Amino acid sequence: MITDAMSFGRAIRARRKELGYTQAFLAQFSGFSVSFISDLENGKSTAELGKSIYLANLLGLDCSLTPRGKA
């Protein structure tokens, strides 16, 4: 479950590593900087939401919001 910027970043990092991608490769492929990807993976709370969701989707992760108690 994603509850904060840190857990979102950990999920992004885990998926990137699962796919065997380096931050440099992902940066080149996505057009984002390595520093943005690093900041995101390290839980920087000011990472741009739109870019963060785009990157998650690019890695094959779906983002959704559900009311608590409803799975």
C-alpha positions in Angstrom: 0.0 0.0 0.0 1.2 3.5 -0.9 0.8 5.8 2.1 3.4 8.5 1.4 6.1 9.7 -1.0 8.7 7.3 0.5 6.5 4.2 -0.1 5.7 5.4 -3.6 9.4 5.9 -4.3 10.3 2.5 -3.0 7.6 0.9 -5.3 9.1 2.8 -8.3 12.6 1.7 -7.4 11.6 -1.9 -6.9 9.8 -2.1 -10.3 12.7 -0.4 -12.1 15.1 -2.9 -10.7 12.7 -5.8 -11.4 12.8 -4.8 -15.0 16.6 -4.5 -15.0 16.6 -0.8 -15.8 19.2 1.7 -14.5 18.2 5.2 -13.6 20.2 6.4 -16.5 18.3 4.1 -19.0 15.0 5.1 -17.6 16.0 8.8 -17.8 17.0 8.5 -21.4 13.8 6.5 -22.2 11.4 8.8 -20.3 13.0 12.1 -21.0 13.2 12.9 -17.3 16.5 13.6 -15.6 18.4 11.1 -13.5 18.1 13.5 -10.6 14.3 13.5 -10.9 14.2 9.7 -10.9 16.6 9.6 -7.9 14.6 12.2 -6.0 11.3 10.3 -6.7 12.8 7.0 -5.6 14.1 8.6 -2.4 10.7 9.8 -1.5 11.1 13.5 -2.2 7.6 14.8 -1.3 7.8 17.7 -3.8 8.3 15.5 -6.9 5.8 16.5 -9.6 2.7 14.3 -9.4 2.0 14.2 -13.1 5.6 13.1 -13.9 5.5 10.6 -11.1 2.3 8.9 -12.3 3.6 8.9 -15.9 6.8 7.2 -14.8 4.8 4.6 -12.8 2.7 3.9 -15.8 5.8 3.7 -18.0 7.1 1.0 -15.7 3.8 -1.0 -16.0 2.4 0.1 -12.7 -1.2 1.2 -12.4 -2.1 4.0 -10.0 -5.6 4.0 -8.4 -7.4 5.5 -5.4 -10.0 3.6 -3.5 -11.9 4.6 -0.4 -10.5 3.1 2.8 -12.1 -0.2 3.7 -13.1 -0.9 0.1 -10.7 -3.1 -1.8 
